[in-house]
């Protein structure tokens, strides 16, 4: 039987007694104690929800419950606005007549071509962005937008 090392640890004011076998090296013990200290610091926040978990060696360790991940609405809105702007730029650069011919050709292809045809169909927002973009593009590049 290996000798044991006893210790009393205070976690948030509650004394906790645990024993660690001496055959575990000091590095492992120090690593575990550093983990406990880190969790104590996280648990000290007034907004943290804490749950105490008992480890196999008998030590009660505070576990901070993480908040559920939220949907990044702002990032999604930014990506959608950028994609609508890109679609409007494509309509301004190539023109609606050329793209309508391409969309009808794509709509008769395989499933991936049909998905791209659905995405490239003209809509009111993209045509409005195409009008604004055609005003910025040099006169020889932009094709007139029929709207």
KAGI-V104705 format. One line per field, one symbol per residue. ss: DSSP state (H for helix, E for strand, - for the rest). A space follows every 10 residues. Layout:
# KAGI-V104705
ss: ???
This chain:
# KAGI-V104705
ss: ---EEEEEEE E--EEEEEEE E----HHHHH HHHHHHHHHH HHH-----EE EEEE-----E EEEEE----- --HHHHHHHH HHHHHHHHHH HHHH-HHHHH HHHHHH---- HHHHHHHHHH ---HHHHHHH HHHHHH---- -------
